[in-house]
């Protein structure tokens, strides 16, 4: 008898992108000398949700990240500035940033609108 396989998840709860964002938020929170409950209250988020974001679990929404950025008084871009496509789970990378050969990337040309595959 074979073991049942788990369903494929679109978001890896431990993706490098989520971990980097969570680390950045935790770092900023500690520099501001804020506790998690205080930051969660300022950002109008549940403390457990903030804890999950800081640990790199789940997939925070843009709204959650905006609320955290406002509460920490930093631009939203600061939370995500060093992310690269390779930090995303392989199933969610934009076209041309997969593990396939780089020759398969699409190239767009502005001049005549031609598209090379």
N, C-alpha and C positions, 0 to 999 in steps of 0.2 A: 504494500500500500504506500502510495506517495503522499508526502506532506502537501497540504494546500498552499498554493503560492499567494502571497499578499498582493493586493491590487497595486498597479503602478500609480505612484503619487506624482502629481504635477509639480509639487513644491517639496523639495527635500528639507526636512525640518532642521538639518544641520548644514545647510549650504554655506560655502565660504562667503557669499555676499551677505547673507543674514548674520553670520558671525561677525563680519567686519563692521556692519552697521551697529549691531548690539554692543560690540566693544567700544566703538566711538561714543555711543550714548552713555554707557557706563563711565567712561573716562571723563566726559563732560559733566556728568552728574556729580562725580566725586570732586572734580575741580571746583564746582560751584558749592561744595559742602552741603548737598541736598541728600536727604534720605529717599529711598524709593517711594514710600507713601507720599512724601511731600511733592516729588516730581509728578507722580501719578495724579495727585490732586490738582496741581497747577496745569497739567496737560489735559485734564478732564478724561483720564483713562482709568481703568481698573488696575489695581496694583499687580494682580496676577498677569494681566496682559503685558504690562511694562516689564515684569520679570521675564516673561517668555521672550520678549523682543531683545532684552539685554543678553539673554543666554543664547540668542541666535536660533531660537525655535520658531517655527511658523513663518508667516509671511505678512509683515506689517503693511497696512494699507498706506496709501499716500497721505490720507487724512491723518492717520495716527502719527506718521513721521512729521507732518506739518505741525501738529499740536505739540509734539515733543520739542521740535526746533524752536517754536515760539516760546515755550516754557523755559528752555535753556538759553534763550536770547541769542541764537546763532542762525545763520541762513540755512535753509533746508539743504542747499547744495553741499554744505560742509559735512552733512551726515553721510553722503553718498559719493563724495568726490573721487576717491581712489578706487572705485569699483570698475572692473573690466569684465568684458563678456565671459572670460574664462572662469570668473567667480560664480557665474550662474550655473544651475544644474544643467547637464548636457541636453536634457529634453526641452529646455526653455531658452536656449541660446538663439539669438537672431541669425537669420540666414547668412552664411559665410563665416560663421564663427564656430562651426562644428569641428569635430575631430577629423573630418574628411580632408583630403588634400586641398591645399589652398587654391589649386587651379580651378576648382569647381565654384569659386566665389563669383557672384555676379558683379559686373562692373557697369556702372551707369556713366554715360557720357552726356555732358550738358549741351554740347554743340548742336548736333542734329537729332538728339533724342534717341539715338541708336542704343540698343541694349545688347551686350555681348554676354553669352553664357559660357 
